[in-house]
Structure formats: C-alpha cells, structure tokens
Amino acid sequence: MIDYSEIPVHPSLHTVAFYNVENLFDIFDDKTTYDNDYLPRADKRWTAKRYKNKLRKLGYVISNIGRKENGKHPALVGLAEVENAKVLKDLIASKHLEDSHYNYVHYDSKDERGIDVALLYDQTVFTVEASENFSLELYNDAGLPDYTRDVLLVSGVLDGFKTHVIVNHWSSRREGERETEHKRMAGSNKVGEIISNLKLNDPDAKIIVIGDFNDDPSSTSIKRLVSGFDLFNPMETLRSFTRGTSKHRRQWFLFDQIFISRNFSETKENGLAFEKANIFDEDFLKLATGKYKGSPFRTYVGKKYQGGYSDHFPVYVVLKKED
C-alpha cells in the first residue's frame, strides 16, 4: 500500500479520474439483467465477503488517485461496469471513501450484461446542475436492437467554473476489432453530437470526455472525435510497449482515456487549466509474481477468484485553478 499522508493538500488543484472497476455487481439477483455469474451460489461464488472486499479495495484506489500531486482524493471520478445505484451507495460508504463527501449520478441502461457508467463527485467542490443519458442505436446481424451502455452527460460547477463531463464505455472488441468498429464509431458520433449541442449553447464550453473507449488513441473513432471537435488528448503520449491501462495476450492497450476541450490549455487569470495527465498504475495494483507480473491485479480470471482490484488501471488529469 502507499502512504501519501505527508503530501500537503493543494486547494487549487483538482483531479478528474476514470476507472473501469471490472464488474461491480451486488450479490442479489436482478431478474431484468444477466447477473447470474455474480451471485453467492454461482460458479464464481460472489459472496457478501468478496463484495465488501472489492468495495474496500476500490475505495482505497479511488481515494488515492492524484493524491501524489495534490494531497487529496479526486473531485470527479467516472466509473464503468457498475451494476446499479446500490453498488454506488455501498462504494461511497466504504471505509476509504466515507469521509470524502461523494455523491453520484447514475442512470440504468439497457446493457445486456446489466452494467452502466456513473460519475462520482465531491460535493464540496462540484455542484451538479443537470444530467442526461444518451442511448446508442445499434443492431445485430438479425436486425434486432443490440443494447450497450449509455453515454452520460453531467453538467455542473467545478470550483466556480461551469464544466461538462461526458462518461463513456464503448462496445468491446470481443467479436473482433474490425467486426465491432462500427459500434465504437456510433459512440464517437454520439459524443460528437453532445459536444456540438453544448457548444451551440456556449461556444466556450469547458468539456471533459472520459471513459473506457475500447479503442486506443490512434484508432479512427478516437482521432475523428478529438480532431473533429477541437479536443486535446493528453493520453496520446502515455501508451508504450511497457505501459497501458489493460493488457491482453501480453500486449498493453490504452483504452481508458480522458480528452479535454482546448480552453483548458489556456492559462489565464480566473481560469481552470490543464496541469498533467497520467495512468494510476501503482505497484499495489499489479500482479507481483508469475508470468503475468506487472499486469492489473484482477478480481477474477475467468471463474477463478483472484481477490484483486480490476482488470484496468485508472487514468486521471490534474486541473489547476488560476488566481
């Protein structure tokens, strides 16, 4: 574990983070979604003890993202793979977050696995003014609706500055990268629509786009969104052969990213400016031994319980309030 207790709190610095928390399900059966793997009597044996252990571990991670830079927990945290409002309530009430003043914004989507995105926010520095979720119209080969996660928009005031946060979890590559590319392009197009509408109302809107995009910074869906809507992707320089946010077949990917509107790069008085970006990949989040040493320490590998955190590392940006 890490100890940041000696780092002083910097009131002018704020962390915005994103974390795919790997199947944060409660232990109760929801008849409307496919949560059968995450029940006490399922093959995975998802018990109350294991659930509470995961909440505690995730809370510890979240509480420390960006703490090295500013001595405090994040102001905003986008989440992917949460089952419902109950797991969010349990998460913010867990040991390492109970004093963090977090609340959340969440909508149930029609995702077939029953997982959604959400936004945690520290109520002492961020005030929610409006929120909305947007569904993607996708269809399978039979022409039937192919339900996935919604895109979440939360608009509010971050330390005195109107800020819009768009939280994403685009479709996976499970059936193949090319075969599923159109689904992620649909996500990209939807985010573009949302940004266009925000800028129609306020040409100088401050916008933060966060998520697990299941595409890298070099992918068409990402490059088109970033270049087409004048965004800055600080994650582009972070990926390497030895670093990323998730690992598959010994290859690193940087699917988890944060983009910001260009006006965060303008240093001016009474502004909110981009300071830095990073992957939160501290050693305690990694496997310490074995042939997968250095990979994310997961909760499960298949049906085998590992007792770790997640199969993704969080990402974050630090913003500075200019006086």
Helices and strands as residue ranges (DSSP letters): E 13-24, H 48-64, H 67-70, E 76-82, H 85-92, E 102-106, E 116-122, E 126-134, E 151-158, E 161-169, H 177-201, E 207-212, H 220-228, E 231-232, E 246-248, E 251-253, E 256-261, G 262-265, E 271-279, G 283-285, E 300-301, E 304-305, E 315-322
